[in-house]
Amino acid sequence: MNIPRLETDRLILRALQESDLDRYADMMADEEVARFIGGTINREDSWRYMASVMGHWHWRGFGFFALQEKETGAFLGRVGPWRPEGWPGIELGWTLTRQAWGKGYATEAATASINWIFEQKPALERIISVIDDSNTNSQAVARRLGQQKTQEIFHYKEYILPIWAISRENWYTRQSD
């Protein structure tokens, strides 16, 4: 499978590796981190989810990247485009370890991911993010990316989730400013 490696000033976005399991499982066991993504999961389910991410890459040609800090090599989370079955569009999602919060890593990695997916999918008109109304941290990231809350709602299981989005045109306009 050809999963690209992207680099920013401070970060490496790469394929998940089995060696990421300990840190990934720790991240997904943190109640604050997992609060808006369905709740905590155990180590075994973390492994299954990582395998699912790799399958998403195989079937869709894109997916979550592992996020690694260049300076230390530390695993910081996951970020990237994905579209599971039944999703309302290609979503840019991010989940970072709590230690990585507040450092601008989500915005930096999301920017690289959006640039990459728009390059890979020339017909993609917009990128969305599905963000719970109570998730003010992710809303702040979405705003920094130029996404705006739309009037669209995604019903997923028992959740009623607003859709945030930015068009390709607006993305590239913001990048050139």
N, C-alpha and C positions, 0 to 999 in steps of 0.2 A: 504494500500500500504506500502510495506516495503522499505523505503528509508533509507539507512544507514547514520550514523553520523560518520564522519571521523574527526580526530584531528591531528593537527601538533603542533609544539612548540607554535605558536602564534595564530592559527586559528581553527575555527570549521567550517566544511563543513556539511551542514544539509539540510533538505527539506525546500523549500520555504513555508512560512506561510502567511496567509492573513494579519497578522500584519506587514509584510515587505512592504506592498503596498506603504506607504508614501515614504519611502526611495528608493524603486525600481522605483517609478514614478519620483522622483526627479532625479535619476541617468539617466533614459531614456529621460528626458527632457533637459539634459545638452548637448548642441551642440557638445562640444569637445568629450564627452564620446560616443555619438551615431553617430559620424561622419562616421565611417567605418562599421557600422552595419545597414545601411539603413536609418539613420537619426532619429531625435527625434520623440517620440510618446507621446500622452497625457495620463493622468491618466487612463481613461477608457480602452485604448488600452494596457496600462501596465498591468492592471488587466487581460485582455484577454490573454496577452502573458504569464503571470504567470500561468494561468489556462492551457495554452497549454503546458508549461513545465511539469506540473503535469501529463497531459495526455501522454506526451512522456515517462515519467517514467512508467506509466501503460502499455503502448503498447510495449515499447522496453526493459524495465527493467533497464534502465539507463537514465541519463539526467543531466541537470544543477543542481548543488548544490547552495544553498544560502551560501554566505561567510560571516562569522561573526568573529570579533576580540574577542579573549578570554578575554583580560584584561578589555575591556570596554563594550562588548556586542554589539558594533556597527555593523550594516549591512554594508558590504563593497562591495558587488556585487554578481556576479554569475560566476561559473566556473564548467566545467565538460564536459563529453563526450556526444555527441548527434549525431543523424543521421536522420534529417528530410527526408521526401520522396524526392527522386531525388538527394540526396547528394552523393558525390563521395566516401564516406567511413565514418567510425566513426571519427568524428572530436572532438578534444579537444579545447573548446572555453573558452574565459574569457572576462568579462566586469566588470570593477571595477569603483566605484565612483571616481571622480577626487581627492578627499581627500586621497584616498588609493594609488594613483599612486606614484611610486618611492620608495616604501618601501620593495620591494621584495615579496609582498603578492601574486601577480599573479604567480610567479615562484613556490613559496612554495605550494600554493593551487593546481596548475597544476600538480606538482610532485605527490602529494597525489592522485589526480584524475587519473593520468596515471597508477600509481601502482595499484589502485583499479580496473580500467577497464581491465587491463591485467590479473589480478587475476580472474575476473568474466568471461572473454572471452578467454579461453586458446587457441583457434584457431585464435584469432586476430593477424595478422602478423605485423600490423603497426598502428600507430595513426597519423592522419593528422591534420593540421590546415590550414584553408583557410584565407589567409592574403593579404589584398590590398597592392600593391607596395608602396603606400605612408604611410602606417601605420608602421612607424619605431619603435614605442614603442612595438607593438606586435611582430615585427620581432626580437627585442632584447630579448623578453621573449622566443620566439621559439628557438633562438640560445642558450640561457642559458639552455633550456630543451634538447638540442642536436638535435633539428630538423634542417633539411636542406631544402632549397628551391629545389624543384624538377623541372623537365621540364614540368610537368603536369599543365594544366590550367583548371579551372572550370568556365563555363559560367553560370551565375545566373542572371536572369532578364537582366538588361542592364550592369551588371558588368562582367569584365574579371579578374578572380582572380587566382593568383598563389597558388599552393598547396605546403605546407611544410610538412615534414614527418620525423618520426623516426621509425625504425623497432623495434620489440620486442627484437630481439637479441642485437641491439645497445643500446637500453634502459637499459637492464639488465647489459650489459658490463659497461656502464657508472656508473650505481648504485654501482657496485662492486669495482670501482676504488677509 
